[in-house]
Amino acid sequence: MNNTFESLGIKLGKGNQHKTFCPQCSHLRKKKNDPCLSVNVSEGIYHCHNCGWSGNIKTRIYELPNPIIPAKLTNGYTEG
């Protein structure tokens, strides 16, 4: 999972703290020109003060691989 602000549709300028448009709700609002999404780049967090959409791009979700269980061996030898 390789989340970036750009991959989420969040457009940012330079700097660490931003107030920008929410890609989830700004296009639906009456006040389309009112930025409602707060972003902290160094922390990797974002939160919309209108629709509540929020998250952290630094959070990684790892799935554990399925363990490989070897077939039962008899006497420690394999046929070959």
N, C-alpha and C positions, 0 to 999 in steps of 0.2 A: 504494500500500500504506500504510494508515494504522493501524499497530499501536499499541495502548495496552495497559497492563496490564489494564484492564477488558475489552477485547475478547478477551484471552487467557484470561479467567476468573480472573485474579489479583485477590483482594480485599485492599485495603490501607487502613490507617488514615492518620493524619497522621504526618509525619516523613519522614526520608530512608532509614533502614535498617529493614528489616522481616524478620521470620521468620514465615511464614504457611503456609497449607495449599496443597499443589500440586494444581492442577486436573486433572493427568494421573494421579496415583497415590494421593492421600490417601484417596479413597473406597474403594480396594482394600486398604489396609493394615490389619493387625491393630490397630495403634496409630493409629486414625483421628484422635485428638485431639492427636497429636504433629506440630507444624508442621515441615515439612522443606524448605520453599522459602525461600531467602534472596533478598531483593530490595534493590537499591540504586537508588532513584528518580532521583537526580541523574545517575547514569551510565547509567540505562536498562537495567540488566542484572538477570537473574534466573537462579538455579541451584537445582535440587532435589538435595538430598543423599541422597535415596533412589533415585530412578529416573534421575537424570542429565539430566533435561530442563532446557535452558538456552537463553538467547538474549539479544538486545539489541534493544529496541524502537526505538532510534535508528538502527539500520542500515536503510538504504534500498536497495532493489534497483531499478535503472533499466534499462529495456529501450531499446535504440537503435531509433529508428524506421526502417522500411524506406526506403531512398533512392528518390526518384522520378527515374527516368532518362528524360529527354526523348527523343522520337523523333528519329531522325537527320534533321537539316536539310540541305537542299541549297542552296547559294549564299546561305545566310543569310536567305532569304525564305520566307514561308509563303503558302499560297494562301488567298485570302479572298474 
